[in-house]
Amino acid sequence: MAKVTVNPASVSVELTPSEAFWGFHKSIEVWAPNVTGAQALDKGWLRTLGMRVPGSAIPGLFILGTYRWRTDNAYVSWTRGTQPLQINLTNHKYSRIIVGVPNAEALAEEINAAITGC
């Protein structure tokens, strides 16, 4: 499972070696000014992804890789048994990062508090 680390200067998503291999990507670090917010996603989040290029997936088991739809570029690292957390970005290669974490609501609150400075 990917590990999300939040600090005042950045948000980093550290992928496991297998996630990095199957998702065709290494860990991602985003500077705080590029993060516009975070939110826990509900069940319909899969329909918002678009086409996977490149990446790997077995629906219901794991989804790893880059997804593109028009101007939306998303990196996804989700595995069964985790809650999807969406990190919204601006002025970055990706417009959002979706990562599976144990408690998406709490982590979204932590990210939003860190970027607002409250």
Kinemage of the C-alpha trace (Angstrom):
@kinemage 1
@onewidth
@group {chain A} dominant
@subgroup {mainchain}
@vectorlist {calphas} color= white
{ca met a 1} P 0.000 0.000 0.000
{ca ala a 2} L 1.281 3.475 -0.880
{ca lys a 3} L 2.254 5.777 1.978
{ca val a 4} L 1.156 9.425 1.936
{ca thr a 5} L 3.296 11.863 3.919
{ca val a 6} L 2.147 15.420 4.597
{ca asn a 7} L 4.410 18.255 5.727
{ca pro a 8} L 4.171 22.056 5.365
{ca ala a 9} L 6.374 22.106 2.237
{ca ser a 10} L 5.036 19.116 0.292
{ca val a 11} L 2.822 16.058 -0.002
{ca ser a 12} L 4.574 12.855 -1.027
{ca val a 13} L 3.167 9.540 -2.201
{ca glu a 14} L 5.683 6.754 -1.633
{ca leu a 15} L 4.889 3.681 -3.731
{ca thr a 16} L 5.932 0.147 -2.874
{ca pro a 17} L 8.297 -1.491 -5.385
{ca ser a 18} L 5.460 -3.583 -6.870
{ca glu a 19} L 3.165 -0.536 -7.185
{ca ala a 20} L 5.952 1.382 -8.916
{ca phe a 21} L 6.597 -1.514 -11.318
{ca trp a 22} L 2.972 -2.234 -12.269
{ca gly a 23} L 1.992 1.453 -12.305
{ca phe a 24} L 4.961 2.429 -14.495
{ca his a 25} L 5.833 5.285 -12.146
{ca lys a 26} L 8.064 6.056 -9.199
{ca ser a 27} L 7.072 7.817 -6.000
{ca ile a 28} L 5.605 11.315 -6.379
{ca glu a 29} L 6.376 14.444 -4.390
{ca val a 30} L 4.227 17.549 -4.905
{ca trp a 31} L 5.175 20.951 -3.492
{ca ala a 32} L 2.531 22.518 -1.254
{ca pro a 33} L 1.685 25.440 -3.607
{ca asn a 34} L 0.638 22.892 -6.254
{ca val a 35} L -1.851 21.127 -3.932
{ca thr a 36} L -5.327 22.683 -4.050
{ca gly a 37} L -7.058 20.230 -1.715
{ca ala a 38} L -7.904 16.622 -0.958
{ca gln a 39} L -11.053 14.571 -0.578
{ca ala a 40} L -12.184 11.038 0.114
{ca leu a 41} L -13.967 9.514 -2.892
{ca asp a 42} L -17.191 7.531 -2.962
{ca lys a 43} L -18.066 4.375 -4.895
{ca gly a 44} L -18.497 5.998 -8.343
{ca trp a 45} L -14.901 7.246 -8.579
{ca leu a 46} L -13.858 4.607 -11.117
{ca arg a 47} L -16.106 6.136 -13.794
{ca thr a 48} L -14.170 9.417 -13.671
{ca leu a 49} L -10.825 7.999 -14.776
{ca gly a 50} L -10.767 7.795 -18.574
{ca met a 51} L -8.206 5.699 -20.477
{ca arg a 52} L -5.254 3.995 -18.779
{ca val a 53} L -1.995 4.848 -20.513
{ca pro a 54} L 0.315 3.301 -19.201
{ca gly a 55} L -0.575 1.140 -16.243
{ca ser a 56} L -2.032 -2.129 -15.008
{ca ala a 57} L -5.362 -3.130 -13.513
{ca ile a 58} L -7.430 -6.065 -12.407
{ca pro a 59} L -10.839 -4.542 -11.626
{ca gly a 60} L -11.787 -5.068 -7.993
{ca leu a 61} L -8.222 -6.026 -7.041
{ca phe a 62} L -5.899 -3.155 -8.003
{ca ile a 63} L -5.654 -0.119 -10.287
{ca leu a 64} L -2.227 1.375 -10.961
{ca gly a 65} L -1.092 3.875 -13.572
{ca thr a 66} L -1.807 7.064 -15.470
{ca tyr a 67} L -5.341 7.794 -16.661
{ca arg a 68} L -6.202 10.459 -19.226
{ca trp a 69} L -9.482 12.023 -20.274
{ca arg a 70} L -9.420 15.264 -22.255
{ca thr a 71} L -7.493 17.721 -20.055
{ca asp a 72} L -7.600 15.498 -16.955
{ca asn a 73} L -4.428 13.540 -16.134
{ca ala a 74} L -4.675 11.359 -13.047
{ca tyr a 75} L -2.217 8.995 -11.419
{ca val a 76} L -3.930 6.152 -9.561
{ca ser a 77} L -2.486 3.715 -7.026
{ca trp a 78} L -5.392 1.860 -5.439
{ca thr a 79} L -5.707 -1.687 -4.084
{ca arg a 80} L -8.693 -3.582 -2.692
{ca gly a 81} L -9.301 -2.991 0.982
{ca thr a 82} L -8.255 0.654 0.911
{ca gln a 83} L -10.259 3.872 0.644
{ca pro a 84} L -9.565 6.140 -2.355
{ca leu a 85} L -8.119 9.566 -1.500
{ca gln a 86} L -7.972 12.196 -4.240
{ca ile a 87} L -5.296 14.894 -4.041
{ca asn a 88} L -6.186 17.791 -6.369
{ca leu a 89} L -3.294 19.577 -8.065
{ca thr a 90} L -2.591 22.674 -10.139
{ca asn a 91} L 0.431 23.560 -12.321
{ca his a 92} L 1.609 19.943 -12.193
{ca lys a 93} L 2.013 17.067 -14.630
{ca tyr a 94} L -1.111 15.510 -13.074
{ca ser a 95} L -4.372 17.257 -12.269
{ca arg a 96} L -5.030 14.761 -9.477
{ca ile a 97} L -3.528 11.794 -7.689
{ca ile a 98} L -5.783 9.035 -6.385
{ca val a 99} L -4.228 6.754 -3.802
{ca gly a 100} L -5.656 3.975 -1.643
{ca val a 101} L -5.183 4.595 2.083
{ca pro a 102} L -6.654 3.070 5.269
{ca asn a 103} L -8.542 6.229 6.346
{ca ala a 104} L -9.105 8.658 3.455
{ca glu a 105} L -11.302 11.111 5.387
{ca ala a 106} L -8.725 11.750 8.113
{ca leu a 107} L -5.865 12.102 5.638
{ca ala a 108} L -7.904 14.497 3.459
{ca glu a 109} L -8.531 16.674 6.530
{ca glu a 110} L -4.816 16.612 7.377
{ca ile a 111} L -3.834 17.660 3.838
{ca asn a 112} L -6.459 20.416 3.698
{ca ala a 113} L -5.358 21.754 7.102
{ca ala a 114} L -1.698 21.722 6.022
{ca ile a 115} L -2.322 23.678 2.812
{ca thr a 116} L -4.504 26.294 4.497
{ca gly a 117} L -2.085 26.656 7.400
{ca cys a 118} L -4.779 26.221 10.042
